[in-house]
C-alpha cells in the first residue's frame, strides 16, 4: 500500500525539462499536486508561462486530475534584487524568495511539501551549499525527486512521458541570471543582503497579484 | 566594435555578444533610448521591440529577428554606451 495517498505537494514549475518530470514522478506516486509558476517577465518572454501551462495540462490529462495553477509575477522581485542586493547572490535570493512565496501558497492550499526539479550541481545555483541555504529560507519540507539524476536520464524520462516536446519549444530563458553566481554561499551574507529589501512586503505583493487558473 | 549575433540559448530571442571586454555606460544609454526597466546591472529599452542590455555588453533582442536591423541597433548601443 502506498503511504503517499493523502499527500499533497506544491510543484514549482519552470517549463524546462526537470520540473515537469519531477511533477510526473510525484503524481505517479499518488501525490496530489498544485502548481506554481514564477513569471520572470520582463527578463524573459511569455513562452515559459504558456509552456508551463501546457505541461500542467498534459500532466492533468495523463493522470486524469485537475491541477490548480498559480502564476506569480516574479519579475518585479528580480528588479528589487538588482537594485539593492549583491549581484553574485541574486540567483540564491531569487530561489529563496520563490520558496517563501510557495510556502505561503502551500499553507493556504494545505500542501504538505514543495516539489522542485532541482538537480545537484546541474547549474551554479544548485550546489549543495546553495541548496542547503535555499532550504533554510522556509520551514516547509522541499522534495527534490530528481536530485541525483543526470541530465540525460531526465531528458529520456521527459521523452517517455511526452513532456520533452513541450519543454524543448523555443523560449527566452531568464536573463536575470548573474554572470558569475555564487556557488559557496554563506547564510550570514544572504541574510545581510535580504535585510536590504522588504521581503515580507515583496511576498505579500506577489501573493496579492497572483493569478489562479 | 566586433560582436557575434546568434539565436539565444532557448532559441526564441537573438543574442548579441561583444568579442572584446565591454563595460556599458547606462547613464549615456538612458539619455539615448526609451527605457522600460532601469537597474544598475540590466537595462531594458524599447527599440523595435524590447532589448535586454547587460552592463557587461551582452544584448538580448526579445522580438526583433532581422539580423541586419539588429546589427545597426547593436552598433548604436555600443557606440553610445
Interface residues (C-beta under 8 A of the other chain):
Chain A: X42 X43 X45 X47 X79 X82 X83 X87 X170 X171 X172 X173 X175 X176 X178 X179
Chain B: X8 X9 X10 X11 X12 X13 X36 X37 X39 X40 X41 X42 X44 X50 X52 X54 X56 X60 X62
